[in-house]
Amino acid sequence: MGILNRGMFVLVLSAFSAECIELLIKMVLARELGNHGLGQYMSILPFVFLIFLLSRLELPVSISKLIAEKEEQYHRNILLHGINLALIITILLVIACTLTLPFLPMFDVYHSFTRWLFLIVIPILSFSAVAKGYFMGKHQMGKIAISNILKHTVQLGALFFLFRLFDFQPKTALLVSFGALLGSEVIVFAYLMSAFAISYQVVKRKPSKNLEGESVQKELMKVSVPVTAMRIFYGVISAIQPFIMKTALVHSGLTQNEAIAEFGKLTGIAMAIGFFPAFIGHSLLIGIIPTVSKAYSQKDYSTLQRLLGQVIKATFFYGLPAVTCCYFFARPLTKTFFHTEDASVYVQLLWPFFLFHYFIIPMQAYLIGLGLMKDALIHTIWATAVSFVLIYSLGSMPQWRMDGISIGLNTEAILLTSLHFLTIIKKIGFKFNTVPKFSDY
């Protein structure tokens, strides 16, 4: 069994466990916060993930790519430059957040301590990113798997016990929910840095060579900056999208509270169910980036073609049964896990969105491995622009409302998948009769 196959197996199992726990987390939040509170939680969550993204600056991607491409003797030098870069990111982002967070009006409806929680987690995420990048580049997926399970387990445990032991006011309940999320990152940081410290001692004892500092920084930033720009764009549109949806629904005749509740059902329940199988795609993403990067640096196009064929077939293999199950069992799924059937119609309306999103995840990783981050960003901009126009124009019509929003989301996923695929096959060529095997890698 090849390295990629073993890594995928470990990651898929851990991701399945993590997604099961994540579903339980969503169930606890839906029960404790209610539809309105869940809508508030989901509304601010994209901004939280934006801070997470800026803290990491996609160092796991850039470091793993460079570790996979370079000989082992250069790894120590790469890690030192990665740590220095993480320190710079931490200092700059802490200063920026300290100056801006007090003046952001979006936090006014939340507990006063909420905005400062995110300041604490910045250095934790930055230095964890270096460790993750090293383990990804070395295909030590077991450590990534443990960190994923640990994160979700701690978050679920904190939410369960705190809500069982105490009765919180609405604002405090939201603060506790965010605190559990950030607290889980602290535990993951402790685990990853302990494992990284042990691995780094091994690296130090081996013969090493230095790369030119400016060259390493340039290589890291060449990947981190465009990928981060793409992720930031995703973060920004994820932060804007809730307000566009809610504004459209209000213009269609719903009250503000009704619009928030509908948004909560769409993102907190329907998407939680529909995106559940995507853990397989995220597992592929982690392994694809260093594998594609190494193959492309060696101009091994046959391997790239076989891997793409395998990724497409694997996605079809789990994606089609997943959306079929979600469509025909939408009502029992929403009732069983969230004790409501109101969101079941959204699960059914969004089946194309879920299916094509399963393909988007590994294809983006493929583009990153090929160095086509700019193309991925341009594709995302076009697909998002079309989606926003459809969401607002159709969602604000009384006769369409959530149906119109669903059309906008489905169109975005189909368009983005098509653009990604066409760009990849143009770069590496592709034969549809390719029959890839994991053992090839």
Stockholm file with secondary structure:
# STOCKHOLM 1.0

chainA/1-441         MGILNRGMFVLVLSAFSAECIELLIKMVLARELGNHGLGQYMSILPFVFLIFLLSRLELPVSISKLIAEKEEQYHRNILLHGINLALIITILLVIACTLTLPFLPMFDVYHSFTRWLFLIVIPILSFSAVAKGYFMGKHQMGKIAISNILKHTVQLGALFFLFRLFDFQPKTALLVSFGALLGSEVIVFAYLMSAFAISYQVVKRKPSKNLEGESVQKELMKVSVPVTAMRIFYGVISAIQPFIMKTALVHSGLTQNEAIAEFGKLTGIAMAIGFFPAFIGHSLLIGIIPTVSKAYSQKDYSTLQRLLGQVIKATFFYGLPAVTCCYFFARPLTKTFFHTEDASVYVQLLWPFFLFHYFIIPMQAYLIGLGLMKDALIHTIWATAVSFVLIYSLGSMPQWRMDGISIGLNTEAILLTSLHFLTIIKKIGFKFNTVPKFSDY
#=GR chainA/1-441 SS CCHHHHHHHHHHHHHHHHHHHHHHHHHHHHHHHHHHHHHHHHHHHHHHHHHHHHHHTTHHHHHHHHHHHSCGGGHHHHHHHHHHHHHHHHHHHHHHHHHHGGGCGGGTTSCTTHHHHHHHTHHHHHHHHHHHHHHHHTTCHHHHHHHHHHHHHHHHHHHHHHHHHCCCCHHHHHHHHHHHHHHHHHHHHHHHHHHHHHHHHHHHHSCCCCCCHHHHHHHHHHHHHHHHHHHHHHHHHHHHHHHHHHHHHHHTTCCHHHHHHHHHIIIIIIHHHHTGGGHHHHHHHHHHHHHHHHHHHTTCHHHHHHHHHHHHHHHHHHHHHHHHHHHHTHHHHHHHHHSCSTTHHHHHHTHHHHHHHHHHHHHHHHHHHTTCHHHHHHHHHHHHHHHHHHHHHHHTSTTTTHHHHHHHHHHHHHHHHHHHHHHHHHHHCCCTTCCCCGGGC
#=GC SS_cons         CCHHHHHHHHHHHHHHHHHHHHHHHHHHHHHHHHHHHHHHHHHHHHHHHHHHHHHHTTHHHHHHHHHHHSCGGGHHHHHHHHHHHHHHHHHHHHHHHHHHGGGCGGGTTSCTTHHHHHHHTHHHHHHHHHHHHHHHHTTCHHHHHHHHHHHHHHHHHHHHHHHHHCCCCHHHHHHHHHHHHHHHHHHHHHHHHHHHHHHHHHHHHSCCCCCCHHHHHHHHHHHHHHHHHHHHHHHHHHHHHHHHHHHHHHHTTCCHHHHHHHHHIIIIIIHHHHTGGGHHHHHHHHHHHHHHHHHHHTTCHHHHHHHHHHHHHHHHHHHHHHHHHHHHTHHHHHHHHHSCSTTHHHHHHTHHHHHHHHHHHHHHHHHHHTTCHHHHHHHHHHHHHHHHHHHHHHHTSTTTTHHHHHHHHHHHHHHHHHHHHHHHHHHHCCCTTCCCCGGGC
//
